[in-house]
Amino acid sequence: MRSFFRDIKTVRDNAHKVSFYEKESDKLTSNLQRKIFESSLALDQKMHLRYFVEKIDQIADQAEDIADELQIYSIKRLI
């Protein structure tokens, strides 16, 4: 784990992957929410499902924020 922060290229590559998957998550959650509200479920069920989809999307957003912070941290370690 220690060598991970010393190799800026590895950190950058992994952060890029996290960013890519976060964008994919945004697309999927948008489509999923659209399908939920187009369905014949009751409104309370739709709202409940939308809540969980939003929470999962927040996890992806947090992962991207952490990846950004790791990039900054690894650059500071080189200085």
C-alpha positions in Angstrom: 0.0 0.0 0.0 2.8 2.3 0.7 4.3 2.1 -2.8 0.9 2.9 -4.2 1.1 6.6 -3.1 4.7 6.9 -4.4 3.8 6.0 -8.0 1.8 8.9 -9.3 1.0 7.1 -12.5 -0.7 4.3 -10.7 -2.7 6.7 -8.6 -3.7 8.7 -11.7 -4.7 5.6 -13.7 -6.8 4.2 -10.8 -8.4 7.6 -10.3 -9.2 7.7 -14.0 -11.0 4.4 -13.7 -13.0 5.6 -10.7 -14.0 8.7 -12.6 -15.1 6.6 -15.6 -17.2 4.2 -13.5 -18.8 7.2 -11.6 -19.9 8.6 -15.0 -21.3 5.2 -16.0 -23.1 5.1 -12.6 -24.7 8.5 -13.3 -26.0 7.2 -16.7 -27.3 4.0 -15.2 -29.0 5.7 -12.2 -30.7 8.2 -14.6 -32.0 5.4 -16.8 -33.1 3.4 -13.8 -35.0 6.3 -12.2 -36.7 7.0 -15.6 -37.7 3.3 -15.8 -39.0 3.3 -12.2 -41.3 6.2 -12.8 -42.5 4.9 -16.2 -43.5 1.6 -14.5 -46.9 0.8 -13.2 -45.8 0.7 -9.5 -47.6 2.7 -6.9 -46.2 6.2 -6.3 -45.0 5.3 -2.8 -43.0 2.3 -4.2 -41.5 4.5 -6.9 -40.4 7.1 -4.4 -38.9 4.3 -2.2 -36.9 2.8 -5.1 -35.8 6.3 -6.2 -34.4 6.9 -2.7 -32.2 3.8 -2.9 -31.0 4.6 -6.4 -30.0 8.1 -5.2 -28.1 6.6 -2.2 -26.2 4.2 -4.5 -25.3 7.1 -6.8 -24.0 9.1 -3.7 -21.6 6.2 -3.0 -20.2 6.5 -6.5 -19.8 10.3 -6.0 -18.0 9.8 -2.8 -15.6 7.3 -4.4 -14.8 9.9 -7.1 -14.2 12.5 -4.4 -11.9 10.2 -2.5 -10.0 9.3 -5.7 -9.4 13.1 -6.3 -8.1 13.5 -2.7 -5.8 10.5 -3.2 -4.3 12.1 -6.3 -3.7 15.3 -4.4 -2.2 13.4 -1.5 0.1 11.4 -3.7 1.4 14.6 -5.5 2.0 16.2 -2.1 4.1 13.2 -1.1 6.4 13.7 -4.0 7.1 17.3 -3.0 
